[in-house]
Amino acid sequence: MSFEHLPEEQARRAEELYESLRAAADSDFRAIAELLTSKSDGQLFGATEFELREMVHRVGAKALQTAVTQRKKGGM
């Protein structure tokens, strides 16, 4: 992934954050893939949709926590 539209220092920090986010969310994305492939077309919405939204919110929470942690470490 390229962050060339950012100034050099921000691009470096964005790349570091991106790599941390990928590592933190990998198991979540696997779980999402398993959930979606385990459902028939008729089951994708309704209860599955709400389960998916909850999973995505957890990924967002991990993203925020990862960014905060990196800032505290002086990485951002």
PyMOL Python script that loads the backbone (N, CA, C, O; Angstrom):
from pymol import cmd

cmd.read_pdbstr("""\
ATOM      1  N   MET A   1       0.857  -1.174   0.000  1.00  0.00           N
ATOM      2  CA  MET A   1       0.000   0.000   0.000  1.00  0.00           C
ATOM      3  C   MET A   1       0.895   1.227   0.000  1.00  0.00           C
ATOM      4  O   MET A   1       1.923   1.263   0.676  1.00  0.00           O
ATOM      5  N   SER A   2       0.501   2.204  -0.748  1.00  0.00           N
ATOM      6  CA  SER A   2       1.303   3.408  -0.880  1.00  0.00           C
ATOM      7  C   SER A   2       0.606   4.587  -0.222  1.00  0.00           C
ATOM      8  O   SER A   2      -0.600   4.784  -0.374  1.00  0.00           O
ATOM      9  N   PHE A   3       1.380   5.352   0.503  1.00  0.00           N
ATOM     10  CA  PHE A   3       0.862   6.559   1.153  1.00  0.00           C
ATOM     11  C   PHE A   3       1.566   7.782   0.576  1.00  0.00           C
ATOM     12  O   PHE A   3       1.886   8.720   1.306  1.00  0.00           O
ATOM     13  N   GLU A   4       1.806   7.773  -0.726  1.00  0.00           N
ATOM     14  CA  GLU A   4       2.594   8.827  -1.358  1.00  0.00           C
ATOM     15  C   GLU A   4       1.921  10.192  -1.351  1.00  0.00           C
ATOM     16  O   GLU A   4       2.577  11.206  -1.588  1.00  0.00           O
ATOM     17  N   HIS A   5       0.609  10.230  -1.078  1.00  0.00           N
ATOM     18  CA  HIS A   5      -0.076  11.528  -1.015  1.00  0.00           C
ATOM     19  C   HIS A   5       0.170  12.239   0.316  1.00  0.00           C
ATOM     20  O   HIS A   5      -0.224  13.392   0.492  1.00  0.00           O
ATOM     21  N   LEU A   6       0.822  11.546   1.250  1.00  0.00           N
ATOM     22  CA  LEU A   6       1.136  12.134   2.559  1.00  0.00           C
ATOM     23  C   LEU A   6       2.573  12.636   2.576  1.00  0.00           C
ATOM     24  O   LEU A   6       3.413  12.150   1.818  1.00  0.00           O
ATOM     25  N   PRO A   7       2.858  13.607   3.437  1.00  0.00           N
ATOM     26  CA  PRO A   7       4.258  13.989   3.634  1.00  0.00           C
ATOM     27  C   PRO A   7       5.063  12.773   4.116  1.00  0.00           C
ATOM     28  O   PRO A   7       4.504  11.851   4.709  1.00  0.00           O
ATOM     29  N   GLU A   8       6.348  12.779   3.864  1.00  0.00           N
ATOM     30  CA  GLU A   8       7.200  11.617   4.113  1.00  0.00           C
ATOM     31  C   GLU A   8       7.056  11.038   5.526  1.00  0.00           C
ATOM     32  O   GLU A   8       6.902   9.826   5.682  1.00  0.00           O
ATOM     33  N   GLU A   9       7.105  11.875   6.533  1.00  0.00           N
ATOM     34  CA  GLU A   9       7.020  11.380   7.921  1.00  0.00           C
ATOM     35  C   GLU A   9       5.649  10.772   8.199  1.00  0.00           C
ATOM     36  O   GLU A   9       5.561   9.724   8.838  1.00  0.00           O
ATOM     37  N   GLN A  10       4.592  11.406   7.735  1.00  0.00           N
ATOM     38  CA  GLN A  10       3.251  10.853   7.926  1.00  0.00           C
ATOM     39  C   GLN A  10       3.092   9.544   7.158  1.00  0.00           C
ATOM     40  O   GLN A  10       2.451   8.613   7.646  1.00  0.00           O
ATOM     41  N   ALA A  11       3.660   9.466   5.984  1.00  0.00           N
ATOM     42  CA  ALA A  11       3.592   8.235   5.195  1.00  0.00           C
ATOM     43  C   ALA A  11       4.288   7.095   5.921  1.00  0.00           C
ATOM     44  O   ALA A  11       3.792   5.968   5.930  1.00  0.00           O
ATOM     45  N   ARG A  12       5.429   7.379   6.528  1.00  0.00           N
ATOM     46  CA  ARG A  12       6.153   6.357   7.293  1.00  0.00           C
ATOM     47  C   ARG A  12       5.315   5.874   8.463  1.00  0.00           C
ATOM     48  O   ARG A  12       5.209   4.671   8.704  1.00  0.00           O
ATOM     49  N   ARG A  13       4.713   6.823   9.197  1.00  0.00           N
ATOM     50  CA  ARG A  13       3.883   6.448  10.343  1.00  0.00           C
ATOM     51  C   ARG A  13       2.626   5.707   9.899  1.00  0.00           C
ATOM     52  O   ARG A  13       2.192   4.764  10.561  1.00  0.00           O
ATOM     53  N   ALA A  14       2.043   6.134   8.779  1.00  0.00           N
ATOM     54  CA  ALA A  14       0.855   5.458   8.253  1.00  0.00           C
ATOM     55  C   ALA A  14       1.184   4.016   7.871  1.00  0.00           C
ATOM     56  O   ALA A  14       0.391   3.110   8.125  1.00  0.00           O
ATOM     57  N   GLU A  15       2.330   3.805   7.274  1.00  0.00           N
ATOM     58  CA  GLU A  15       2.746   2.446   6.902  1.00  0.00           C
ATOM     59  C   GLU A  15       2.939   1.585   8.142  1.00  0.00           C
ATOM     60  O   GLU A  15       2.527   0.425   8.161  1.00  0.00           O
ATOM     61  N   GLU A  16       3.556   2.138   9.171  1.00  0.00           N
ATOM     62  CA  GLU A  16       3.734   1.399  10.423  1.00  0.00           C
ATOM     63  C   GLU A  16       2.389   1.048  11.051  1.00  0.00           C
ATOM     64  O   GLU A  16       2.189  -0.073  11.518  1.00  0.00           O
ATOM     65  N   LEU A  17       1.470   2.009  11.062  1.00  0.00           N
ATOM     66  CA  LEU A  17       0.145   1.765  11.618  1.00  0.00           C
ATOM     67  C   LEU A  17      -0.594   0.717  10.793  1.00  0.00           C
ATOM     68  O   LEU A  17      -1.235  -0.179  11.342  1.00  0.00           O
ATOM     69  N   TYR A  18      -0.501   0.837   9.480  1.00  0.00           N
ATOM     70  CA  TYR A  18      -1.146  -0.124   8.590  1.00  0.00           C
ATOM     71  C   TYR A  18      -0.674  -1.549   8.891  1.00  0.00           C
ATOM     72  O   TYR A  18      -1.489  -2.465   9.000  1.00  0.00           O
ATOM     73  N   GLU A  19       0.619  -1.732   9.022  1.00  0.00           N
ATOM     74  CA  GLU A  19       1.160  -3.065   9.309  1.00  0.00           C
ATOM     75  C   GLU A  19       0.678  -3.569  10.673  1.00  0.00           C
ATOM     76  O   GLU A  19       0.364  -4.750  10.824  1.00  0.00           O
ATOM     77  N   SER A  20       0.620  -2.683  11.655  1.00  0.00           N
ATOM     78  CA  SER A  20       0.116  -3.070  12.979  1.00  0.00           C
ATOM     79  C   SER A  20      -1.360  -3.442  12.915  1.00  0.00           C
ATOM     80  O   SER A  20      -1.794  -4.406  13.546  1.00  0.00           O
ATOM     81  N   LEU A  21      -2.126  -2.673  12.148  1.00  0.00           N
ATOM     82  CA  LEU A  21      -3.560  -2.960  12.008  1.00  0.00           C
ATOM     83  C   LEU A  21      -3.787  -4.296  11.311  1.00  0.00           C
ATOM     84  O   LEU A  21      -4.659  -5.066  11.711  1.00  0.00           O
ATOM     85  N   ARG A  22      -3.010  -4.570  10.277  1.00  0.00           N
ATOM     86  CA  ARG A  22      -3.140  -5.859   9.579  1.00  0.00           C
ATOM     87  C   ARG A  22      -2.908  -7.011  10.550  1.00  0.00           C
ATOM     88  O   ARG A  22      -3.662  -7.984  10.554  1.00  0.00           O
ATOM     89  N   ALA A  23      -1.883  -6.904  11.360  1.00  0.00           N
ATOM     90  CA  ALA A  23      -1.582  -7.972  12.313  1.00  0.00           C
ATOM     91  C   ALA A  23      -2.683  -8.099  13.357  1.00  0.00           C
ATOM     92  O   ALA A  23      -3.083  -9.207  13.713  1.00  0.00           O
ATOM     93  N   ALA A  24      -3.172  -6.963  13.847  1.00  0.00           N
ATOM     94  CA  ALA A  24      -4.187  -6.979  14.907  1.00  0.00           C
ATOM     95  C   ALA A  24      -5.530  -7.503  14.416  1.00  0.00           C
ATOM     96  O   ALA A  24      -6.267  -8.133  15.175  1.00  0.00           O
ATOM     97  N   ALA A  25      -5.850  -7.247  13.156  1.00  0.00           N
ATOM     98  CA  ALA A  25      -7.180  -7.595  12.648  1.00  0.00           C
ATOM     99  C   ALA A  25      -7.219  -8.876  11.820  1.00  0.00           C
ATOM    100  O   ALA A  25      -8.292  -9.287  11.378  1.00  0.00           O
ATOM    101  N   ASP A  26      -6.090  -9.502  11.607  1.00  0.00           N
ATOM    102  CA  ASP A  26      -6.047 -10.686  10.751  1.00  0.00           C
ATOM    103  C   ASP A  26      -7.035 -11.764  11.194  1.00  0.00           C
ATOM    104  O   ASP A  26      -7.782 -12.293  10.371  1.00  0.00           O
ATOM    105  N   SER A  27      -7.047 -12.086  12.459  1.00  0.00           N
ATOM    106  CA  SER A  27      -7.963 -13.139  12.933  1.00  0.00           C
ATOM    107  C   SER A  27      -9.422 -12.703  12.804  1.00  0.00           C
ATOM    108  O   SER A  27     -10.299 -13.535  12.572  1.00  0.00           O
ATOM    109  N   ASP A  28      -9.682 -11.408  12.952  1.00  0.00           N
ATOM    110  CA  ASP A  28     -11.048 -10.901  12.774  1.00  0.00           C
ATOM    111  C   ASP A  28     -11.503 -11.056  11.322  1.00  0.00           C
ATOM    112  O   ASP A  28     -12.641 -11.449  11.066  1.00  0.00           O
ATOM    113  N   PHE A  29     -10.623 -10.749  10.380  1.00  0.00           N
ATOM    114  CA  PHE A  29     -10.989 -10.883   8.974  1.00  0.00           C
ATOM    115  C   PHE A  29     -11.182 -12.349   8.584  1.00  0.00           C
ATOM    116  O   PHE A  29     -12.019 -12.665   7.738  1.00  0.00           O
ATOM    117  N   ARG A  30     -10.414 -13.228   9.195  1.00  0.00           N
ATOM    118  CA  ARG A  30     -10.625 -14.663   8.955  1.00  0.00           C
ATOM    119  C   ARG A  30     -11.997 -15.087   9.479  1.00  0.00           C
ATOM    120  O   ARG A  30     -12.715 -15.842   8.823  1.00  0.00           O
ATOM    121  N   ALA A  31     -12.348 -14.602  10.648  1.00  0.00           N
ATOM    122  CA  ALA A  31     -13.656 -14.939  11.229  1.00  0.00           C
ATOM    123  C   ALA A  31     -14.788 -14.381  10.357  1.00  0.00           C
ATOM    124  O   ALA A  31     -15.814 -15.037  10.177  1.00  0.00           O
ATOM    125  N   ILE A  32     -14.601 -13.184   9.822  1.00  0.00           N
ATOM    126  CA  ILE A  32     -15.604 -12.594   8.934  1.00  0.00           C
ATOM    127  C   ILE A  32     -15.740 -13.447   7.670  1.00  0.00           C
ATOM    128  O   ILE A  32     -16.853 -13.723   7.222  1.00  0.00           O
ATOM    129  N   ALA A  33     -14.619 -13.857   7.103  1.00  0.00           N
ATOM    130  CA  ALA A  33     -14.657 -14.698   5.904  1.00  0.00           C
ATOM    131  C   ALA A  33     -15.369 -16.018   6.192  1.00  0.00           C
ATOM    132  O   ALA A  33     -16.169 -16.486   5.383  1.00  0.00           O
ATOM    133  N   GLU A  34     -15.079 -16.608   7.337  1.00  0.00           N
ATOM    134  CA  GLU A  34     -15.745 -17.863   7.713  1.00  0.00           C
ATOM    135  C   GLU A  34     -17.242 -17.654   7.879  1.00  0.00           C
ATOM    136  O   GLU A  34     -18.043 -18.463   7.411  1.00  0.00           O
ATOM    137  N   LEU A  35     -17.616 -16.573   8.540  1.00  0.00           N
ATOM    138  CA  LEU A  35     -19.038 -16.288   8.739  1.00  0.00           C
ATOM    139  C   LEU A  35     -19.753 -16.149   7.398  1.00  0.00           C
ATOM    140  O   LEU A  35     -20.789 -16.776   7.176  1.00  0.00           O
ATOM    141  N   LEU A  36     -19.204 -15.333   6.510  1.00  0.00           N
ATOM    142  CA  LEU A  36     -19.877 -15.049   5.249  1.00  0.00           C
ATOM    143  C   LEU A  36     -19.927 -16.265   4.323  1.00  0.00           C
ATOM    144  O   LEU A  36     -20.907 -16.446   3.601  1.00  0.00           O
ATOM    145  N   THR A  37     -18.901 -17.087   4.335  1.00  0.00           N
ATOM    146  CA  THR A  37     -18.920 -18.258   3.468  1.00  0.00           C
ATOM    147  C   THR A  37     -19.767 -19.387   4.041  1.00  0.00           C
ATOM    148  O   THR A  37     -20.122 -20.323   3.325  1.00  0.00           O
ATOM    149  N   SER A  38     -20.087 -19.303   5.311  1.00  0.00           N
ATOM    150  CA  SER A  38     -20.897 -20.363   5.926  1.00  0.00           C
ATOM    151  C   SER A  38     -22.398 -20.130   5.743  1.00  0.00           C
ATOM    152  O   SER A  38     -23.206 -20.986   6.101  1.00  0.00           O
ATOM    153  N   LYS A  39     -22.766 -18.987   5.192  1.00  0.00           N
ATOM    154  CA  LYS A  39     -24.183 -18.635   5.045  1.00  0.00           C
ATOM    155  C   LYS A  39     -24.621 -18.732   3.591  1.00  0.00           C
ATOM    156  O   LYS A  39     -23.853 -18.434   2.677  1.00  0.00           O
ATOM    157  N   SER A  40     -25.842 -19.143   3.394  1.00  0.00           N
ATOM    158  CA  SER A  40     -26.419 -19.146   2.046  1.00  0.00           C
ATOM    159  C   SER A  40     -26.797 -17.714   1.684  1.00  0.00           C
ATOM    160  O   SER A  40     -26.811 -16.833   2.543  1.00  0.00           O
ATOM    161  N   ASP A  41     -27.104 -17.486   0.407  1.00  0.00           N
ATOM    162  CA  ASP A  41     -27.487 -16.141  -0.033  1.00  0.00           C
ATOM    163  C   ASP A  41     -28.646 -15.595   0.795  1.00  0.00           C
ATOM    164  O   ASP A  41     -28.671 -14.410   1.128  1.00  0.00           O
ATOM    165  N   GLY A  42     -29.581 -16.436   1.118  1.00  0.00           N
ATOM    166  CA  GLY A  42     -30.752 -16.010   1.871  1.00  0.00           C
ATOM    167  C   GLY A  42     -30.483 -15.716   3.333  1.00  0.00           C
ATOM    168  O   GLY A  42     -31.337 -15.162   4.026  1.00  0.00           O
ATOM    169  N   GLN A  43     -29.296 -16.083   3.811  1.00  0.00           N
ATOM    170  CA  GLN A  43     -28.950 -15.862   5.218  1.00  0.00           C
ATOM    171  C   GLN A  43     -27.987 -14.702   5.423  1.00  0.00           C
ATOM    172  O   GLN A  43     -27.611 -14.408   6.558  1.00  0.00           O
ATOM    173  N   LEU A  44     -27.584 -14.040   4.350  1.00  0.00           N
ATOM    174  CA  LEU A  44     -26.570 -12.985   4.476  1.00  0.00           C
ATOM    175  C   LEU A  44     -27.074 -11.741   5.198  1.00  0.00           C
ATOM    176  O   LEU A  44     -26.287 -11.020   5.810  1.00  0.00           O
ATOM    177  N   PHE A  45     -28.351 -11.489   5.134  1.00  0.00           N
ATOM    178  CA  PHE A  45     -28.892 -10.311   5.795  1.00  0.00           C
ATOM    179  C   PHE A  45     -29.664 -10.738   7.032  1.00  0.00           C
ATOM    180  O   PHE A  45     -29.817 -11.932   7.290  1.00  0.00           O
ATOM    181  N   GLY A  46     -30.140  -9.792   7.781  1.00  0.00           N
ATOM    182  CA  GLY A  46     -30.832 -10.119   9.026  1.00  0.00           C
ATOM    183  C   GLY A  46     -29.821 -10.403  10.125  1.00  0.00           C
ATOM    184  O   GLY A  46     -28.946  -9.580  10.390  1.00  0.00           O
ATOM    185  N   ALA A  47     -29.931 -11.546  10.759  1.00  0.00           N
ATOM    186  CA  ALA A  47     -29.076 -11.882  11.904  1.00  0.00           C
ATOM    187  C   ALA A  47     -27.595 -11.878  11.528  1.00  0.00           C
ATOM    188  O   ALA A  47     -26.762 -11.403  12.300  1.00  0.00           O
ATOM    189  N   THR A  48     -27.264 -12.403  10.352  1.00  0.00           N
ATOM    190  CA  THR A  48     -25.857 -12.429   9.921  1.00  0.00           C
ATOM    191  C   THR A  48     -25.324 -11.019   9.733  1.00  0.00           C
ATOM    192  O   THR A  48     -24.178 -10.730  10.079  1.00  0.00           O
ATOM    193  N   GLU A  49     -26.147 -10.152   9.191  1.00  0.00           N
ATOM    194  CA  GLU A  49     -25.746  -8.764   8.986  1.00  0.00           C
ATOM    195  C   GLU A  49     -25.397  -8.096  10.319  1.00  0.00           C
ATOM    196  O   GLU A  49     -24.415  -7.359  10.405  1.00  0.00           O
ATOM    197  N   PHE A  50     -26.184  -8.349  11.337  1.00  0.00           N
ATOM    198  CA  PHE A  50     -25.907  -7.759  12.645  1.00  0.00           C
ATOM    199  C   PHE A  50     -24.663  -8.375  13.277  1.00  0.00           C
ATOM    200  O   PHE A  50     -23.895  -7.680  13.941  1.00  0.00           O
ATOM    201  N   GLU A  51     -24.463  -9.659  13.076  1.00  0.00           N
ATOM    202  CA  GLU A  51     -23.251 -10.311  13.576  1.00  0.00           C
ATOM    203  C   GLU A  51     -22.019  -9.730  12.879  1.00  0.00           C
ATOM    204  O   GLU A  51     -20.997  -9.478  13.516  1.00  0.00           O
ATOM    205  N   LEU A  52     -22.127  -9.523  11.570  1.00  0.00           N
ATOM    206  CA  LEU A  52     -21.031  -8.930  10.806  1.00  0.00           C
ATOM    207  C   LEU A  52     -20.729  -7.509  11.284  1.00  0.00           C
ATOM    208  O   LEU A  52     -19.566  -7.148  11.459  1.00  0.00           O
ATOM    209  N   ARG A  53     -21.758  -6.715  11.493  1.00  0.00           N
ATOM    210  CA  ARG A  53     -21.555  -5.344  11.981  1.00  0.00           C
ATOM    211  C   ARG A  53     -20.838  -5.334  13.323  1.00  0.00           C
ATOM    212  O   ARG A  53     -19.961  -4.501  13.551  1.00  0.00           O
ATOM    213  N   GLU A  54     -21.196  -6.240  14.202  1.00  0.00           N
ATOM    214  CA  GLU A  54     -20.529  -6.328  15.502  1.00  0.00           C
ATOM    215  C   GLU A  54     -19.050  -6.668  15.322  1.00  0.00           C
ATOM    216  O   GLU A  54     -18.188  -6.100  15.992  1.00  0.00           O
ATOM    217  N   MET A  55     -18.771  -7.586  14.423  1.00  0.00           N
ATOM    218  CA  MET A  55     -17.378  -7.972  14.160  1.00  0.00           C
ATOM    219  C   MET A  55     -16.584  -6.794  13.594  1.00  0.00           C
ATOM    220  O   MET A  55     -15.439  -6.570  13.986  1.00  0.00           O
ATOM    221  N   VAL A  56     -17.187  -6.049  12.680  1.00  0.00           N
ATOM    222  CA  VAL A  56     -16.513  -4.901  12.073  1.00  0.00           C
ATOM    223  C   VAL A  56     -16.285  -3.800  13.109  1.00  0.00           C
ATOM    224  O   VAL A  56     -15.257  -3.122  13.079  1.00  0.00           O
ATOM    225  N   HIS A  57     -17.223  -3.624  14.010  1.00  0.00           N
ATOM    226  CA  HIS A  57     -17.027  -2.644  15.089  1.00  0.00           C
ATOM    227  C   HIS A  57     -15.853  -3.034  15.973  1.00  0.00           C
ATOM    228  O   HIS A  57     -15.112  -2.167  16.435  1.00  0.00           O
ATOM    229  N   ARG A  58     -15.674  -4.329  16.213  1.00  0.00           N
ATOM    230  CA  ARG A  58     -14.516  -4.777  16.992  1.00  0.00           C
ATOM    231  C   ARG A  58     -13.217  -4.453  16.255  1.00  0.00           C
ATOM    232  O   ARG A  58     -12.232  -4.056  16.877  1.00  0.00           O
ATOM    233  N   VAL A  59     -13.212  -4.621  14.937  1.00  0.00           N
ATOM    234  CA  VAL A  59     -12.028  -4.271  14.148  1.00  0.00           C
ATOM    235  C   VAL A  59     -11.746  -2.767  14.281  1.00  0.00           C
ATOM    236  O   VAL A  59     -10.594  -2.361  14.436  1.00  0.00           O
ATOM    237  N   GLY A  60     -12.788  -1.956  14.221  1.00  0.00           N
ATOM    238  CA  GLY A  60     -12.617  -0.507  14.387  1.00  0.00           C
ATOM    239  C   GLY A  60     -12.071  -0.155  15.759  1.00  0.00           C
ATOM    240  O   GLY A  60     -11.216   0.722  15.884  1.00  0.00           O
ATOM    241  N   ALA A  61     -12.558  -0.829  16.779  1.00  0.00           N
ATOM    242  CA  ALA A  61     -12.060  -0.591  18.138  1.00  0.00           C
ATOM    243  C   ALA A  61     -10.588  -0.974  18.241  1.00  0.00           C
ATOM    244  O   ALA A  61      -9.811  -0.281  18.898  1.00  0.00           O
ATOM    245  N   LYS A  62     -10.201  -2.070  17.599  1.00  0.00           N
ATOM    246  CA  LYS A  62      -8.788  -2.465  17.599  1.00  0.00           C
ATOM    247  C   LYS A  62      -7.944  -1.428  16.868  1.00  0.00           C
ATOM    248  O   LYS A  62      -6.818  -1.141  17.274  1.00  0.00           O
ATOM    249  N   ALA A  63      -8.490  -0.863  15.787  1.00  0.00           N
ATOM    250  CA  ALA A  63      -7.756   0.155  15.040  1.00  0.00           C
ATOM    251  C   ALA A  63      -7.496   1.379  15.920  1.00  0.00           C
ATOM    252  O   ALA A  63      -6.383   1.904  15.953  1.00  0.00           O
ATOM    253  N   LEU A  64      -8.516   1.820  16.619  1.00  0.00           N
ATOM    254  CA  LEU A  64      -8.339   2.970  17.510  1.00  0.00           C
ATOM    255  C   LEU A  64      -7.339   2.663  18.618  1.00  0.00           C
ATOM    256  O   LEU A  64      -6.476   3.486  18.926  1.00  0.00           O
ATOM    257  N   GLN A  65      -7.451   1.486  19.215  1.00  0.00           N
ATOM    258  CA  GLN A  65      -6.541   1.113  20.296  1.00  0.00           C
ATOM    259  C   GLN A  65      -5.104   1.016  19.783  1.00  0.00           C
ATOM    260  O   GLN A  65      -4.172   1.441  20.465  1.00  0.00           O
ATOM    261  N   THR A  66      -4.927   0.470  18.610  1.00  0.00           N
ATOM    262  CA  THR A  66      -3.594   0.360  18.024  1.00  0.00           C
ATOM    263  C   THR A  66      -2.999   1.741  17.766  1.00  0.00           C
ATOM    264  O   THR A  66      -1.821   1.971  18.038  1.00  0.00           O
ATOM    265  N   ALA A  67      -3.809   2.660  17.243  1.00  0.00           N
ATOM    266  CA  ALA A  67      -3.328   4.020  16.989  1.00  0.00           C
ATOM    267  C   ALA A  67      -2.946   4.714  18.290  1.00  0.00           C
ATOM    268  O   ALA A  67      -1.916   5.385  18.359  1.00  0.00           O
ATOM    269  N   VAL A  68      -3.766   4.558  19.316  1.00  0.00           N
ATOM    270  CA  VAL A  68      -3.481   5.177  20.616  1.00  0.00           C
ATOM    271  C   VAL A  68      -2.189   4.601  21.198  1.00  0.00           C
ATOM    272  O   VAL A  68      -1.352   5.340  21.717  1.00  0.00           O
ATOM    273  N   THR A  69      -2.035   3.298  21.110  1.00  0.00           N
ATOM    274  CA  THR A  69      -0.832   2.650  21.632  1.00  0.00           C
ATOM    275  C   THR A  69       0.408   3.148  20.915  1.00  0.00           C
ATOM    276  O   THR A  69       1.421   3.431  21.553  1.00  0.00           O
ATOM    277  N   GLN A  70       0.340   3.260  19.590  1.00  0.00           N
ATOM    278  CA  GLN A  70       1.496   3.756  18.836  1.00  0.00           C
ATOM    279  C   GLN A  70       1.813   5.204  19.193  1.00  0.00           C
ATOM    280  O   GLN A  70       2.983   5.579  19.269  1.00  0.00           O
ATOM    281  N   ARG A  71       0.796   6.013  19.412  1.00  0.00           N
ATOM    282  CA  ARG A  71       1.038   7.417  19.791  1.00  0.00           C
ATOM    283  C   ARG A  71       1.732   7.486  21.161  1.00  0.00           C
ATOM    284  O   ARG A  71       2.644   8.286  21.368  1.00  0.00           O
ATOM    285  N   LYS A  72       1.286   6.639  22.079  1.00  0.00           N
ATOM    286  CA  LYS A  72       1.898   6.629  23.416  1.00  0.00           C
ATOM    287  C   LYS A  72       3.351   6.197  23.344  1.00  0.00           C
ATOM    288  O   LYS A  72       4.177   6.654  24.134  1.00  0.00           O
ATOM    289  N   LYS A  73       3.667   5.317  22.399  1.00  0.00           N
ATOM    290  CA  LYS A  73       5.042   4.851  22.232  1.00  0.00           C
ATOM    291  C   LYS A  73       5.882   5.846  21.450  1.00  0.00           C
ATOM    292  O   LYS A  73       7.086   5.653  21.285  1.00  0.00           O
ATOM    293  N   GLY A  74       5.253   6.909  20.968  1.00  0.00           N
ATOM    294  CA  GLY A  74       5.962   7.925  20.203  1.00  0.00           C
ATOM    295  C   GLY A  74       6.040   7.607  18.721  1.00  0.00           C
ATOM    296  O   GLY A  74       6.792   8.241  17.981  1.00  0.00           O
ATOM    297  N   GLY A  75       5.263   6.622  18.288  1.00  0.00           N
ATOM    298  CA  GLY A  75       5.317   6.226  16.883  1.00  0.00           C
ATOM    299  C   GLY A  75       4.471   7.083  15.970  1.00  0.00           C
ATOM    300  O   GLY A  75       4.619   7.001  14.751  1.00  0.00           O
ATOM    301  N   MET A  76       3.593   7.900  16.514  1.00  0.00           N
ATOM    302  CA  MET A  76       2.731   8.720  15.653  1.00  0.00           C
ATOM    303  C   MET A  76       2.785  10.163  16.085  1.00  0.00           C
ATOM    304  O   MET A  76       2.127  11.013  15.485  1.00  0.00           O
TER     305      MET A  76
END
""", "prot")
cmd.dss("prot")
cmd.show_as("cartoon", "prot")
cmd.util.cbc("prot")
cmd.orient("prot")
